[in-house]
């Protein structure tokens, strides 16, 4: 069972399971800030780490993450551990959101989740726009929010405009922001904007 970090405001009636990105764990400044901003908006969060990241934390040895498809079972296990019998939102930062997106439709059809939130979706690797990670997004039925920086090297606003995405996907663009949802000179403003968008979606 994965370790889970929770923030549970007493007034929360929405819950969100969050996975980390490829290179930073569940205690990254970004996820810490987002969880606290959501708590202020009466949204509870549960954060967890995939096994490769937990091993990195324990040993200090860095190794690349497995392919996203190989992390799906770990994501579902974290959902079962964090919110058994509930119907939360799921999502994550970058790779974590991508993994959640791979299993979102199945979980939504089964009535186990209410929706999907992706924070900086990696539409393609940087400098490789031809290697798209969007095939499953064209037919996605699960209500989805993607919060994306306009200058994200994993998918800029002009690039994403040409992708055949499902009408179930709502895109929230952060002006001048990068993959970490940071606007030059205005980090806090961007992260508050992201939290507001999640609260409105929820």
C-alpha positions as CSV (number, residue, x, y, z in Angstrom):
1,X,0.0,0.0,0.0
2,X,1.5,3.4,-0.9
3,X,2.1,6.1,1.6
4,X,-0.5,8.8,1.3
5,X,-0.4,12.4,2.3
6,X,-3.8,13.9,3.1
7,X,-5.2,17.3,3.6
8,X,-8.8,17.0,4.8
9,X,-10.5,20.4,5.4
10,X,-13.5,19.8,7.7
11,X,-15.8,21.5,5.2
12,X,-14.6,19.5,2.2
13,X,-17.2,17.8,0.0
14,X,-14.9,17.2,-2.9
15,X,-11.9,14.9,-2.9
16,X,-9.0,14.7,-5.4
17,X,-6.3,12.0,-5.7
18,X,-3.1,13.4,-7.0
19,X,0.0,11.6,-8.5
20,X,3.3,13.3,-9.0
21,X,5.3,14.0,-12.2
22,X,8.2,12.0,-13.5
23,X,11.0,13.8,-11.7
24,X,9.6,15.1,-8.4
25,X,7.6,13.3,-5.7
26,X,4.5,14.0,-3.7
27,X,6.2,16.6,-1.5
28,X,7.3,18.8,-4.4
29,X,6.7,22.5,-3.8
30,X,4.1,22.5,-6.6
31,X,2.0,19.7,-5.2
32,X,2.4,21.1,-1.7
33,X,1.1,24.5,-2.8
34,X,-1.7,23.1,-4.9
35,X,-2.9,20.9,-2.0
36,X,-2.9,23.8,0.4
37,X,-4.6,26.1,-2.1
38,X,-7.3,23.5,-2.7
39,X,-7.8,23.0,1.0
40,X,-8.6,26.7,1.3
41,X,-11.3,26.1,-1.3
42,X,-12.8,23.2,0.6
43,X,-11.3,20.4,-1.6
44,X,-9.6,17.5,0.2
45,X,-6.5,16.0,-1.4
46,X,-4.6,12.7,-1.2
47,X,-1.2,12.5,-2.7
48,X,0.8,9.3,-3.3
49,X,4.0,8.2,-4.9
50,X,4.6,5.4,-7.5
51,X,6.9,2.7,-6.3
52,X,9.9,3.9,-8.3
53,X,9.7,7.4,-6.7
54,X,9.2,5.9,-3.2
55,X,12.3,3.8,-3.8
56,X,14.2,6.9,-4.9
57,X,13.2,8.6,-1.7
58,X,14.3,5.7,0.4
59,X,17.7,5.0,-1.4
60,X,18.6,8.3,-3.0
61,X,19.2,6.4,-6.3
62,X,17.6,8.0,-9.3
63,X,16.3,6.0,-12.1
64,X,13.8,6.9,-14.9
65,X,10.2,6.1,-14.3
66,X,8.5,3.1,-16.0
67,X,6.3,3.7,-19.0
68,X,3.1,5.4,-18.1
69,X,1.0,2.3,-19.1
70,X,2.9,0.2,-16.5
71,X,1.9,2.5,-13.7
72,X,-1.9,2.2,-14.2
73,X,-2.3,-0.6,-11.7
74,X,-0.4,1.3,-9.1
75,X,-2.7,4.3,-9.7
76,X,-5.8,2.2,-9.2
77,X,-4.4,0.6,-6.0
78,X,-3.7,4.1,-4.6
79,X,-7.4,5.1,-5.4
80,X,-8.6,2.0,-3.6
81,X,-6.4,2.8,-0.6
82,X,-7.2,6.5,-0.4
83,X,-10.9,6.6,-1.2
84,X,-12.5,3.2,-0.9
85,X,-16.2,3.3,-1.7
86,X,-16.0,7.0,-2.6
87,X,-16.2,8.8,-5.9
88,X,-13.4,11.4,-6.0
89,X,-11.7,13.3,-8.8
90,X,-8.4,11.8,-9.9
91,X,-5.4,13.4,-11.6
92,X,-1.9,14.5,-11.2
93,X,1.0,16.6,-12.4
94,X,2.4,15.9,-15.8
95,X,3.1,12.1,-16.0
96,X,0.8,11.5,-13.0
97,X,-2.1,13.1,-14.9
98,X,-1.3,11.1,-17.9
99,X,-1.4,7.8,-16.0
100,X,-4.7,8.9,-14.5
101,X,-6.0,9.7,-17.9
102,X,-5.2,6.2,-19.2
103,X,-7.6,4.6,-16.6
104,X,-10.1,7.4,-16.2
105,X,-12.8,6.2,-18.6
106,X,-12.9,2.7,-17.1
107,X,-13.2,4.1,-13.6
108,X,-15.8,6.6,-14.7
109,X,-17.9,3.9,-16.3
110,X,-17.7,1.9,-13.2
111,X,-18.9,4.8,-11.1
112,X,-15.7,5.0,-9.1
113,X,-14.6,8.5,-10.0
114,X,-16.3,11.8,-10.8
115,X,-13.8,13.3,-13.2
116,X,-10.2,13.8,-14.2
117,X,-7.8,16.8,-13.5
118,X,-4.5,17.0,-15.4
119,X,-2.0,19.7,-14.3
120,X,0.4,20.3,-17.2
121,X,-0.5,17.3,-19.5
122,X,2.5,16.0,-21.4
123,X,1.0,16.0,-24.9
124,X,4.3,15.1,-26.4
125,X,8.0,15.0,-25.3
126,X,9.8,18.4,-25.5
127,X,11.3,19.0,-28.9
128,X,9.4,15.9,-30.3
129,X,5.9,17.2,-31.3
130,X,5.4,14.3,-33.6
131,X,5.4,11.8,-30.7
132,X,1.9,12.5,-29.5
133,X,0.3,11.0,-26.4
134,X,-3.2,11.9,-27.4
135,X,-4.8,8.9,-29.0
136,X,-6.9,8.0,-26.0
137,X,-8.0,11.6,-25.5
138,X,-10.0,11.8,-28.7
139,X,-12.8,9.5,-27.3
140,X,-12.5,10.3,-23.6
141,X,-16.0,10.3,-22.0
142,X,-14.9,11.1,-18.4
143,X,-15.4,14.8,-17.6
144,X,-11.8,16.2,-17.7
145,X,-10.0,19.4,-16.9
146,X,-6.6,20.1,-18.3
147,X,-4.7,23.1,-16.9
148,X,-1.9,24.0,-19.3
149,X,0.6,26.7,-19.6
150,X,0.5,28.5,-22.9
151,X,4.3,28.1,-23.4
152,X,4.5,24.5,-22.1
153,X,7.2,22.6,-24.1
154,X,5.1,19.5,-23.7
155,X,2.2,21.1,-25.6
156,X,1.8,24.8,-26.3
157,X,-1.6,26.5,-26.9
158,X,-1.1,26.7,-30.6
159,X,-0.1,23.0,-30.8
160,X,-2.9,21.7,-28.7
161,X,-5.4,23.7,-30.8
162,X,-4.8,21.3,-33.6
163,X,-5.3,18.0,-31.7
164,X,-8.6,16.0,-32.0
165,X,-9.6,16.1,-28.3
166,X,-12.8,14.9,-26.9
167,X,-15.5,17.5,-26.1
168,X,-15.5,16.1,-22.5
169,X,-12.1,17.8,-22.1
170,X,-12.1,21.4,-20.8
171,X,-8.9,23.3,-21.3
172,X,-7.9,26.0,-18.9
173,X,-5.0,28.0,-20.2
174,X,-2.5,29.9,-18.0
175,X,-1.2,32.9,-19.9
176,X,2.6,32.8,-20.4
177,X,3.0,29.8,-18.1
178,X,5.4,26.9,-18.5
179,X,5.1,23.1,-17.7
180,X,5.3,23.8,-14.0
181,X,2.4,26.3,-14.4
182,X,4.8,29.2,-13.6
183,X,4.3,32.5,-15.3
184,X,7.5,34.6,-15.6
185,X,7.7,36.6,-12.4
186,X,4.3,35.4,-11.0
187,X,4.3,31.9,-9.7
188,X,1.8,32.3,-6.9
189,X,-0.8,34.0,-9.2
190,X,-0.7,31.0,-11.6
191,X,-1.1,28.4,-8.9
192,X,-4.0,30.3,-7.4
193,X,-5.6,30.4,-10.8
194,X,-5.1,26.7,-11.2
195,X,-6.7,26.0,-7.8
196,X,-9.6,28.3,-8.8
197,X,-10.1,26.4,-12.0
198,X,-10.2,23.0,-10.2
199,X,-12.7,24.4,-7.7
200,X,-14.9,25.6,-10.5
201,X,-14.7,22.3,-12.3
202,X,-15.4,20.3,-9.1
